[in-house]
């Protein structure tokens, strides 16, 4: 396992309802990341379609293995980078659609899919929530995935940390005026779980919604290692996975010192 991967979070304003243009942007940013020897790159929520589609999300939803995920796989393989990207997913069995993240390795193989659990506002009308938080083992460590509103529930990161996640990637379409909240959540999830948190956000305006960007990578020490405040671009950082074990033993033994027997109320509706 590579204990010092270089990770990137991408930030751009999606072209609403134009997957071809968004895939071109995703390809350009992945190519740029590869020039900096990036190992893993994460893109925003619903990056292939844009966010503010509502009833039209179904129009752009595709199965994993469909044209969009094949294109993403080609991008990952071409530039030799693990790609995490948000897309509307269609499930052939249930005919439901999901707000999903697909994880594709540097050979172009799909090695993970996460379906957003905590749906926000109009999402609750059109998407079906996922059922569990997942951790995916890669040559760059164990990766947890979450989407936007998931970040605001500490249980999401805690579950992934307990499953061994070392890096948690959150893919978002976070709007104003949530900047200060999100900054606090990212640092809290990193510090309280002794993990790296990488947050990729959209930027720009869609149908009256302004996404604030501020994509960033935060260490278990709650230090911002890289941040892209505005505009299209990347935040890139080399991370040290060995830090997690050292901190868990010396300074941040939160997982070890939990007392689950007194947390039963957390599972009540």
ChimeraX commands (.cxc) that place a marker at each C-alpha (Angstrom):
marker #1 position 0.00,0.00,0.00 radius 0.5
marker #1 position 1.22,3.50,-0.85 radius 0.5
marker #1 position 1.31,5.35,2.49 radius 0.5
marker #1 position 1.87,8.76,0.86 radius 0.5
marker #1 position -0.68,9.16,-1.94 radius 0.5
marker #1 position -1.23,12.47,-3.65 radius 0.5
marker #1 position -4.92,13.36,-3.64 radius 0.5
marker #1 position -6.88,16.09,-5.39 radius 0.5
marker #1 position -10.34,17.57,-5.09 radius 0.5
marker #1 position -11.69,19.16,-8.24 radius 0.5
marker #1 position -13.92,22.21,-8.35 radius 0.5
marker #1 position -15.93,23.51,-11.30 radius 0.5
marker #1 position -19.30,24.87,-12.30 radius 0.5
marker #1 position -21.27,22.14,-14.04 radius 0.5
marker #1 position -22.95,22.78,-17.38 radius 0.5
marker #1 position -26.52,21.97,-16.40 radius 0.5
marker #1 position -28.02,19.14,-18.44 radius 0.5
marker #1 position -24.99,18.85,-20.74 radius 0.5
marker #1 position -23.07,15.69,-19.79 radius 0.5
marker #1 position -20.77,15.88,-22.79 radius 0.5
marker #1 position -19.44,19.28,-21.75 radius 0.5
marker #1 position -19.07,18.18,-18.13 radius 0.5
marker #1 position -17.14,15.07,-19.16 radius 0.5
marker #1 position -14.78,17.27,-21.17 radius 0.5
marker #1 position -14.15,19.37,-18.07 radius 0.5
marker #1 position -13.65,16.24,-15.96 radius 0.5
marker #1 position -11.14,14.96,-18.51 radius 0.5
marker #1 position -9.22,18.25,-18.59 radius 0.5
marker #1 position -9.01,18.44,-14.80 radius 0.5
marker #1 position -7.94,14.81,-14.53 radius 0.5
marker #1 position -5.23,15.43,-17.10 radius 0.5
marker #1 position -4.07,18.46,-15.13 radius 0.5
marker #1 position -4.04,16.38,-11.95 radius 0.5
marker #1 position -1.98,13.67,-13.63 radius 0.5
marker #1 position 0.72,16.24,-14.40 radius 0.5
marker #1 position 1.08,16.69,-10.64 radius 0.5
marker #1 position 1.31,12.91,-10.14 radius 0.5
marker #1 position -2.08,12.79,-8.43 radius 0.5
marker #1 position -3.18,9.29,-7.43 radius 0.5
marker #1 position -6.85,9.96,-6.58 radius 0.5
marker #1 position -9.11,12.78,-7.77 radius 0.5
marker #1 position -12.63,13.50,-6.52 radius 0.5
marker #1 position -15.25,15.51,-8.43 radius 0.5
marker #1 position -18.41,17.25,-7.13 radius 0.5
marker #1 position -21.87,15.84,-6.57 radius 0.5
marker #1 position -23.76,15.07,-9.81 radius 0.5
marker #1 position -20.77,16.41,-11.73 radius 0.5
marker #1 position -21.76,14.69,-14.97 radius 0.5
marker #1 position -25.22,16.24,-15.18 radius 0.5
marker #1 position -25.24,19.33,-12.99 radius 0.5
marker #1 position -27.28,19.65,-9.83 radius 0.5
marker #1 position -30.48,21.66,-10.33 radius 0.5
marker #1 position -32.38,19.30,-12.64 radius 0.5
marker #1 position -35.13,18.05,-10.29 radius 0.5
marker #1 position -37.61,16.07,-12.43 radius 0.5
marker #1 position -35.02,15.89,-15.24 radius 0.5
marker #1 position -32.57,13.88,-13.10 radius 0.5
marker #1 position -34.26,10.72,-14.39 radius 0.5
marker #1 position -33.57,11.84,-17.96 radius 0.5
marker #1 position -29.82,11.83,-17.28 radius 0.5
marker #1 position -29.63,8.84,-14.93 radius 0.5
marker #1 position -27.72,5.83,-16.25 radius 0.5
marker #1 position -26.77,2.41,-14.89 radius 0.5
marker #1 position -23.23,1.89,-13.68 radius 0.5
marker #1 position -21.58,0.38,-16.72 radius 0.5
marker #1 position -23.53,2.68,-19.04 radius 0.5
marker #1 position -22.08,5.32,-21.35 radius 0.5
marker #1 position -21.22,7.88,-18.67 radius 0.5
marker #1 position -19.39,5.49,-16.36 radius 0.5
marker #1 position -17.59,3.99,-19.37 radius 0.5
marker #1 position -16.42,7.46,-20.33 radius 0.5
marker #1 position -15.23,8.08,-16.77 radius 0.5
marker #1 position -13.42,4.74,-16.83 radius 0.5
marker #1 position -11.68,5.78,-20.02 radius 0.5
marker #1 position -10.54,9.04,-18.42 radius 0.5
marker #1 position -9.21,7.20,-15.36 radius 0.5
marker #1 position -7.30,4.70,-17.50 radius 0.5
marker #1 position -5.97,7.31,-19.93 radius 0.5
marker #1 position -4.39,9.41,-17.20 radius 0.5
marker #1 position -3.63,6.63,-14.70 radius 0.5
marker #1 position -5.62,8.21,-11.86 radius 0.5
marker #1 position -8.29,6.82,-9.53 radius 0.5
marker #1 position -11.45,8.87,-10.24 radius 0.5
marker #1 position -14.35,9.49,-7.85 radius 0.5
marker #1 position -17.25,11.23,-9.57 radius 0.5
marker #1 position -20.86,12.12,-8.84 radius 0.5
marker #1 position -23.56,11.04,-11.29 radius 0.5
marker #1 position -27.29,10.26,-11.33 radius 0.5
marker #1 position -27.56,6.46,-11.34 radius 0.5
marker #1 position -30.42,4.36,-12.71 radius 0.5
marker #1 position -30.99,0.94,-11.12 radius 0.5
marker #1 position -32.33,-1.48,-13.72 radius 0.5
marker #1 position -33.79,-3.84,-11.10 radius 0.5
marker #1 position -35.77,-1.37,-9.03 radius 0.5
marker #1 position -36.13,1.36,-11.69 radius 0.5
marker #1 position -35.17,3.82,-8.97 radius 0.5
marker #1 position -32.64,6.58,-9.45 radius 0.5
marker #1 position -29.89,7.44,-6.99 radius 0.5
marker #1 position -27.56,10.34,-6.31 radius 0.5
marker #1 position -24.38,8.30,-6.58 radius 0.5
marker #1 position -20.60,8.33,-6.52 radius 0.5
marker #1 position -18.65,5.93,-8.68 radius 0.5
marker #1 position -15.07,4.98,-7.78 radius 0.5
marker #1 position -12.94,3.91,-10.74 radius 0.5
marker #1 position -9.35,2.75,-10.41 radius 0.5
marker #1 position -6.40,3.80,-12.57 radius 0.5
marker #1 position -6.93,0.81,-14.90 radius 0.5
marker #1 position -10.48,1.95,-15.66 radius 0.5
marker #1 position -12.21,-0.66,-13.50 radius 0.5
marker #1 position -15.23,0.27,-11.38 radius 0.5
marker #1 position -14.29,-0.74,-7.84 radius 0.5
marker #1 position -17.02,0.96,-5.83 radius 0.5
marker #1 position -20.38,2.73,-5.90 radius 0.5
marker #1 position -21.94,4.75,-3.10 radius 0.5
marker #1 position -25.56,5.93,-3.11 radius 0.5
marker #1 position -26.33,9.06,-1.10 radius 0.5
marker #1 position -28.18,8.29,2.12 radius 0.5
marker #1 position -29.10,11.71,3.52 radius 0.5
marker #1 position -31.15,13.37,0.79 radius 0.5
marker #1 position -31.83,17.10,0.89 radius 0.5
marker #1 position -34.96,19.01,-0.10 radius 0.5
marker #1 position -36.05,18.23,-3.70 radius 0.5
marker #1 position -33.68,15.26,-3.80 radius 0.5
marker #1 position -36.11,13.45,-1.49 radius 0.5
marker #1 position -38.79,13.66,-4.18 radius 0.5
marker #1 position -36.77,12.22,-7.02 radius 0.5
marker #1 position -33.96,10.06,-5.62 radius 0.5
marker #1 position -34.08,6.89,-3.55 radius 0.5
marker #1 position -31.62,6.91,-0.66 radius 0.5
marker #1 position -28.83,4.39,-0.30 radius 0.5
marker #1 position -28.80,1.87,2.53 radius 0.5
marker #1 position -25.28,1.77,3.92 radius 0.5
marker #1 position -21.98,3.57,4.18 radius 0.5
marker #1 position -19.19,1.72,2.45 radius 0.5
marker #1 position -15.42,1.60,2.69 radius 0.5
marker #1 position -13.38,0.53,-0.33 radius 0.5
marker #1 position -9.91,-0.97,-0.14 radius 0.5
marker #1 position -7.44,0.40,-2.70 radius 0.5
marker #1 position -3.69,0.46,-3.13 radius 0.5
marker #1 position -3.85,3.95,-1.61 radius 0.5
marker #1 position -5.57,2.84,1.58 radius 0.5
marker #1 position -9.18,2.41,2.65 radius 0.5
marker #1 position -11.49,5.04,1.19 radius 0.5
marker #1 position -14.85,6.13,2.52 radius 0.5
marker #1 position -17.33,8.00,0.32 radius 0.5
marker #1 position -20.08,10.46,1.20 radius 0.5
marker #1 position -22.14,13.04,-0.65 radius 0.5
marker #1 position -22.89,16.61,0.43 radius 0.5
marker #1 position -25.60,16.48,3.15 radius 0.5
marker #1 position -24.02,13.26,4.49 radius 0.5
marker #1 position -21.17,15.42,5.78 radius 0.5
marker #1 position -23.56,17.17,8.16 radius 0.5
marker #1 position -24.34,13.93,10.01 radius 0.5
marker #1 position -21.38,12.88,12.19 radius 0.5
marker #1 position -22.63,9.30,12.17 radius 0.5
marker #1 position -21.62,8.91,8.52 radius 0.5
marker #1 position -17.92,9.54,9.04 radius 0.5
marker #1 position -17.90,7.67,12.35 radius 0.5
marker #1 position -19.29,4.52,10.75 radius 0.5
marker #1 position -16.73,4.68,7.95 radius 0.5
marker #1 position -13.90,5.28,10.41 radius 0.5
marker #1 position -15.01,2.26,12.43 radius 0.5
marker #1 position -14.90,0.25,9.20 radius 0.5
marker #1 position -11.28,1.29,8.76 radius 0.5
marker #1 position -11.52,4.29,6.44 radius 0.5
marker #1 position -8.33,6.33,6.31 radius 0.5
marker #1 position -9.46,8.93,3.77 radius 0.5
marker #1 position -13.07,10.06,3.41 radius 0.5
marker #1 position -14.05,11.83,0.21 radius 0.5
marker #1 position -17.17,14.00,0.24 radius 0.5
marker #1 position -18.54,15.09,-3.13 radius 0.5
marker #1 position -20.81,18.12,-2.81 radius 0.5
marker #1 position -23.02,20.78,-4.29 radius 0.5
marker #1 position -22.98,22.99,-1.20 radius 0.5
marker #1 position -24.65,26.40,-1.61 radius 0.5
marker #1 position -24.28,29.73,0.11 radius 0.5
marker #1 position -24.63,30.61,2.98 radius 0.5
marker #1 position -23.25,27.31,4.36 radius 0.5
marker #1 position -19.55,28.17,4.05 radius 0.5
marker #1 position -18.76,28.41,7.76 radius 0.5
marker #1 position -20.83,25.36,8.64 radius 0.5
marker #1 position -19.10,23.23,6.02 radius 0.5
marker #1 position -15.63,24.39,7.07 radius 0.5
marker #1 position -16.48,23.37,10.63 radius 0.5
marker #1 position -17.96,20.01,9.60 radius 0.5
marker #1 position -14.93,19.05,7.51 radius 0.5
marker #1 position -12.49,19.73,10.33 radius 0.5
marker #1 position -14.73,18.06,12.88 radius 0.5
marker #1 position -15.10,14.86,10.83 radius 0.5
marker #1 position -11.34,14.71,10.30 radius 0.5
marker #1 position -10.38,15.39,13.92 radius 0.5
marker #1 position -13.03,13.36,15.73 radius 0.5
marker #1 position -12.36,10.26,13.59 radius 0.5
marker #1 position -8.61,10.66,13.01 radius 0.5
marker #1 position -8.96,10.51,9.21 radius 0.5
marker #1 position -8.19,12.70,6.22 radius 0.5
marker #1 position -11.25,14.42,4.79 radius 0.5
marker #1 position -11.29,15.58,1.18 radius 0.5
marker #1 position -14.21,17.76,0.11 radius 0.5
marker #1 position -14.98,18.56,-3.53 radius 0.5
marker #1 position -17.62,21.23,-4.12 radius 0.5
marker #1 position -19.29,22.81,-7.10 radius 0.5
marker #1 position -18.79,26.50,-7.79 radius 0.5
marker #1 position -20.85,29.10,-9.63 radius 0.5
marker #1 position -24.59,29.57,-10.10 radius 0.5
marker #1 position -27.38,27.25,-11.21 radius 0.5
marker #1 position -30.99,28.49,-11.37 radius 0.5
marker #1 position -30.59,30.94,-8.52 radius 0.5
marker #1 position -28.41,28.67,-6.37 radius 0.5
marker #1 position -24.84,29.82,-5.82 radius 0.5
marker #1 position -22.33,27.12,-4.93 radius 0.5
marker #1 position -19.45,28.53,-2.93 radius 0.5
marker #1 position -16.55,26.22,-3.81 radius 0.5
marker #1 position -13.87,26.19,-1.09 radius 0.5
marker #1 position -12.92,22.60,-1.95 radius 0.5
marker #1 position -10.30,21.40,0.50 radius 0.5
marker #1 position -8.20,18.62,1.97 radius 0.5
marker #1 position -7.95,18.44,5.78 radius 0.5
marker #1 position -5.67,16.29,7.95 radius 0.5
marker #1 position -6.55,14.46,11.19 radius 0.5
marker #1 position -4.91,17.42,12.95 radius 0.5
marker #1 position -7.68,19.59,11.41 radius 0.5
marker #1 position -5.09,21.37,9.31 radius 0.5
marker #1 position -6.10,22.52,5.85 radius 0.5
marker #1 position -3.47,21.01,3.58 radius 0.5
marker #1 position -4.86,22.49,0.37 radius 0.5
marker #1 position -7.85,24.58,-0.61 radius 0.5
marker #1 position -9.33,26.02,-3.80 radius 0.5
marker #1 position -11.43,28.99,-2.74 radius 0.5
marker #1 position -13.08,30.10,-5.97 radius 0.5
marker #1 position -13.22,29.27,-9.64 radius 0.5
marker #1 position -12.40,26.13,-11.55 radius 0.5
marker #1 position -9.36,24.16,-10.49 radius 0.5
marker #1 position -7.80,21.70,-8.09 radius 0.5
marker #1 position -6.66,21.50,-4.49 radius 0.5
marker #1 position -3.82,18.99,-4.26 radius 0.5
marker #1 position -1.96,17.54,-1.28 radius 0.5
marker #1 position 0.31,14.62,-0.45 radius 0.5
marker #1 position -0.99,12.84,2.62 radius 0.5
marker #1 position 0.75,10.66,5.18 radius 0.5
marker #1 position -1.38,7.66,6.16 radius 0.5
marker #1 position 1.11,6.64,8.84 radius 0.5
marker #1 position 0.07,9.76,10.76 radius 0.5
marker #1 position -3.30,8.16,11.52 radius 0.5
marker #1 position -1.81,5.27,13.48 radius 0.5
marker #1 position 0.55,7.55,15.39 radius 0.5
marker #1 position -2.23,9.94,16.40 radius 0.5
marker #1 position -4.64,7.17,17.39 radius 0.5
marker #1 position -2.04,5.84,19.82 radius 0.5
marker #1 position -0.78,9.16,21.18 radius 0.5
marker #1 position -3.20,12.07,20.84 radius 0.5
marker #1 position -6.58,11.20,19.30 radius 0.5
marker #1 position -7.79,7.83,20.68 radius 0.5
marker #1 position -11.45,8.74,20.19 radius 0.5
marker #1 position -12.51,5.49,18.52 radius 0.5
marker #1 position -10.84,3.43,21.22 radius 0.5
marker #1 position -12.38,5.45,24.06 radius 0.5
marker #1 position -15.98,5.33,22.85 radius 0.5
marker #1 position -18.61,3.95,25.25 radius 0.5
marker #1 position -21.25,2.45,22.91 radius 0.5
marker #1 position -23.33,1.15,25.83 radius 0.5
marker #1 position -24.52,4.71,26.58 radius 0.5
marker #1 position -25.25,5.67,22.96 radius 0.5
marker #1 position -28.41,3.60,22.48 radius 0.5
marker #1 position -30.59,6.68,22.07 radius 0.5
marker #1 position -28.75,7.48,18.83 radius 0.5
marker #1 position -30.44,4.55,17.14 radius 0.5
marker #1 position -33.98,5.54,18.12 radius 0.5
marker #1 position -36.13,7.23,15.42 radius 0.5
marker link #1:1,2 radius 0.2
marker link #1:2,3 radius 0.2
marker link #1:3,4 radius 0.2
marker link #1:4,5 radius 0.2
marker link #1:5,6 radius 0.2
marker link #1:6,7 radius 0.2
marker link #1:7,8 radius 0.2
marker link #1:8,9 radius 0.2
marker link #1:9,10 radius 0.2
marker link #1:10,11 radius 0.2
marker link #1:11,12 radius 0.2
marker link #1:12,13 radius 0.2
marker link #1:13,14 radius 0.2
marker link #1:14,15 radius 0.2
marker link #1:15,16 radius 0.2
marker link #1:16,17 radius 0.2
marker link #1:17,18 radius 0.2
marker link #1:18,19 radius 0.2
marker link #1:19,20 radius 0.2
marker link #1:20,21 radius 0.2
marker link #1:21,22 radius 0.2
marker link #1:22,23 radius 0.2
marker link #1:23,24 radius 0.2
marker link #1:24,25 radius 0.2
marker link #1:25,26 radius 0.2
marker link #1:26,27 radius 0.2
marker link #1:27,28 radius 0.2
marker link #1:28,29 radius 0.2
marker link #1:29,30 radius 0.2
marker link #1:30,31 radius 0.2
marker link #1:31,32 radius 0.2
marker link #1:32,33 radius 0.2
marker link #1:33,34 radius 0.2
marker link #1:34,35 radius 0.2
marker link #1:35,36 radius 0.2
marker link #1:36,37 radius 0.2
marker link #1:37,38 radius 0.2
marker link #1:38,39 radius 0.2
marker link #1:39,40 radius 0.2
marker link #1:40,41 radius 0.2
marker link #1:41,42 radius 0.2
marker link #1:42,43 radius 0.2
marker link #1:43,44 radius 0.2
marker link #1:44,45 radius 0.2
marker link #1:45,46 radius 0.2
marker link #1:46,47 radius 0.2
marker link #1:47,48 radius 0.2
marker link #1:48,49 radius 0.2
marker link #1:49,50 radius 0.2
marker link #1:50,51 radius 0.2
marker link #1:51,52 radius 0.2
marker link #1:52,53 radius 0.2
marker link #1:53,54 radius 0.2
marker link #1:54,55 radius 0.2
marker link #1:55,56 radius 0.2
marker link #1:56,57 radius 0.2
marker link #1:57,58 radius 0.2
marker link #1:58,59 radius 0.2
marker link #1:59,60 radius 0.2
marker link #1:60,61 radius 0.2
marker link #1:61,62 radius 0.2
marker link #1:62,63 radius 0.2
marker link #1:63,64 radius 0.2
marker link #1:64,65 radius 0.2
marker link #1:65,66 radius 0.2
marker link #1:66,67 radius 0.2
marker link #1:67,68 radius 0.2
marker link #1:68,69 radius 0.2
marker link #1:69,70 radius 0.2
marker link #1:70,71 radius 0.2
marker link #1:71,72 radius 0.2
marker link #1:72,73 radius 0.2
marker link #1:73,74 radius 0.2
marker link #1:74,75 radius 0.2
marker link #1:75,76 radius 0.2
marker link #1:76,77 radius 0.2
marker link #1:77,78 radius 0.2
marker link #1:78,79 radius 0.2
marker link #1:79,80 radius 0.2
marker link #1:80,81 radius 0.2
marker link #1:81,82 radius 0.2
marker link #1:82,83 radius 0.2
marker link #1:83,84 radius 0.2
marker link #1:84,85 radius 0.2
marker link #1:85,86 radius 0.2
marker link #1:86,87 radius 0.2
marker link #1:87,88 radius 0.2
marker link #1:88,89 radius 0.2
marker link #1:89,90 radius 0.2
marker link #1:90,91 radius 0.2
marker link #1:91,92 radius 0.2
marker link #1:92,93 radius 0.2
marker link #1:93,94 radius 0.2
marker link #1:94,95 radius 0.2
marker link #1:95,96 radius 0.2
marker link #1:96,97 radius 0.2
marker link #1:97,98 radius 0.2
marker link #1:98,99 radius 0.2
marker link #1:99,100 radius 0.2
marker link #1:100,101 radius 0.2
marker link #1:101,102 radius 0.2
marker link #1:102,103 radius 0.2
marker link #1:103,104 radius 0.2
marker link #1:104,105 radius 0.2
marker link #1:105,106 radius 0.2
marker link #1:106,107 radius 0.2
marker link #1:107,108 radius 0.2
marker link #1:108,109 radius 0.2
marker link #1:109,110 radius 0.2
marker link #1:110,111 radius 0.2
marker link #1:111,112 radius 0.2
marker link #1:112,113 radius 0.2
marker link #1:113,114 radius 0.2
marker link #1:114,115 radius 0.2
marker link #1:115,116 radius 0.2
marker link #1:116,117 radius 0.2
marker link #1:117,118 radius 0.2
marker link #1:118,119 radius 0.2
marker link #1:119,120 radius 0.2
marker link #1:120,121 radius 0.2
marker link #1:121,122 radius 0.2
marker link #1:122,123 radius 0.2
marker link #1:123,124 radius 0.2
marker link #1:124,125 radius 0.2
marker link #1:125,126 radius 0.2
marker link #1:126,127 radius 0.2
marker link #1:127,128 radius 0.2
marker link #1:128,129 radius 0.2
marker link #1:129,130 radius 0.2
marker link #1:130,131 radius 0.2
marker link #1:131,132 radius 0.2
marker link #1:132,133 radius 0.2
marker link #1:133,134 radius 0.2
marker link #1:134,135 radius 0.2
marker link #1:135,136 radius 0.2
marker link #1:136,137 radius 0.2
marker link #1:137,138 radius 0.2
marker link #1:138,139 radius 0.2
marker link #1:139,140 radius 0.2
marker link #1:140,141 radius 0.2
marker link #1:141,142 radius 0.2
marker link #1:142,143 radius 0.2
marker link #1:143,144 radius 0.2
marker link #1:144,145 radius 0.2
marker link #1:145,146 radius 0.2
marker link #1:146,147 radius 0.2
marker link #1:147,148 radius 0.2
marker link #1:148,149 radius 0.2
marker link #1:149,150 radius 0.2
marker link #1:150,151 radius 0.2
marker link #1:151,152 radius 0.2
marker link #1:152,153 radius 0.2
marker link #1:153,154 radius 0.2
marker link #1:154,155 radius 0.2
marker link #1:155,156 radius 0.2
marker link #1:156,157 radius 0.2
marker link #1:157,158 radius 0.2
marker link #1:158,159 radius 0.2
marker link #1:159,160 radius 0.2
marker link #1:160,161 radius 0.2
marker link #1:161,162 radius 0.2
marker link #1:162,163 radius 0.2
marker link #1:163,164 radius 0.2
marker link #1:164,165 radius 0.2
marker link #1:165,166 radius 0.2
marker link #1:166,167 radius 0.2
marker link #1:167,168 radius 0.2
marker link #1:168,169 radius 0.2
marker link #1:169,170 radius 0.2
marker link #1:170,171 radius 0.2
marker link #1:171,172 radius 0.2
marker link #1:172,173 radius 0.2
marker link #1:173,174 radius 0.2
marker link #1:174,175 radius 0.2
marker link #1:175,176 radius 0.2
marker link #1:176,177 radius 0.2
marker link #1:177,178 radius 0.2
marker link #1:178,179 radius 0.2
marker link #1:179,180 radius 0.2
marker link #1:180,181 radius 0.2
marker link #1:181,182 radius 0.2
marker link #1:182,183 radius 0.2
marker link #1:183,184 radius 0.2
marker link #1:184,185 radius 0.2
marker link #1:185,186 radius 0.2
marker link #1:186,187 radius 0.2
marker link #1:187,188 radius 0.2
marker link #1:188,189 radius 0.2
marker link #1:189,190 radius 0.2
marker link #1:190,191 radius 0.2
marker link #1:191,192 radius 0.2
marker link #1:192,193 radius 0.2
marker link #1:193,194 radius 0.2
marker link #1:194,195 radius 0.2
marker link #1:195,196 radius 0.2
marker link #1:196,197 radius 0.2
marker link #1:197,198 radius 0.2
marker link #1:198,199 radius 0.2
marker link #1:199,200 radius 0.2
marker link #1:200,201 radius 0.2
marker link #1:201,202 radius 0.2
marker link #1:202,203 radius 0.2
marker link #1:203,204 radius 0.2
marker link #1:204,205 radius 0.2
marker link #1:205,206 radius 0.2
marker link #1:206,207 radius 0.2
marker link #1:207,208 radius 0.2
marker link #1:208,209 radius 0.2
marker link #1:209,210 radius 0.2
marker link #1:210,211 radius 0.2
marker link #1:211,212 radius 0.2
marker link #1:212,213 radius 0.2
marker link #1:213,214 radius 0.2
marker link #1:214,215 radius 0.2
marker link #1:215,216 radius 0.2
marker link #1:216,217 radius 0.2
marker link #1:217,218 radius 0.2
marker link #1:218,219 radius 0.2
marker link #1:219,220 radius 0.2
marker link #1:220,221 radius 0.2
marker link #1:221,222 radius 0.2
marker link #1:222,223 radius 0.2
marker link #1:223,224 radius 0.2
marker link #1:224,225 radius 0.2
marker link #1:225,226 radius 0.2
marker link #1:226,227 radius 0.2
marker link #1:227,228 radius 0.2
marker link #1:228,229 radius 0.2
marker link #1:229,230 radius 0.2
marker link #1:230,231 radius 0.2
marker link #1:231,232 radius 0.2
marker link #1:232,233 radius 0.2
marker link #1:233,234 radius 0.2
marker link #1:234,235 radius 0.2
marker link #1:235,236 radius 0.2
marker link #1:236,237 radius 0.2
marker link #1:237,238 radius 0.2
marker link #1:238,239 radius 0.2
marker link #1:239,240 radius 0.2
marker link #1:240,241 radius 0.2
marker link #1:241,242 radius 0.2
marker link #1:242,243 radius 0.2
marker link #1:243,244 radius 0.2
marker link #1:244,245 radius 0.2
marker link #1:245,246 radius 0.2
marker link #1:246,247 radius 0.2
marker link #1:247,248 radius 0.2
marker link #1:248,249 radius 0.2
marker link #1:249,250 radius 0.2
marker link #1:250,251 radius 0.2
marker link #1:251,252 radius 0.2
marker link #1:252,253 radius 0.2
marker link #1:253,254 radius 0.2
marker link #1:254,255 radius 0.2
marker link #1:255,256 radius 0.2
marker link #1:256,257 radius 0.2
marker link #1:257,258 radius 0.2
marker link #1:258,259 radius 0.2
marker link #1:259,260 radius 0.2
marker link #1:260,261 radius 0.2
marker link #1:261,262 radius 0.2
marker link #1:262,263 radius 0.2
marker link #1:263,264 radius 0.2
marker link #1:264,265 radius 0.2
marker link #1:265,266 radius 0.2
marker link #1:266,267 radius 0.2
marker link #1:267,268 radius 0.2
marker link #1:268,269 radius 0.2
view
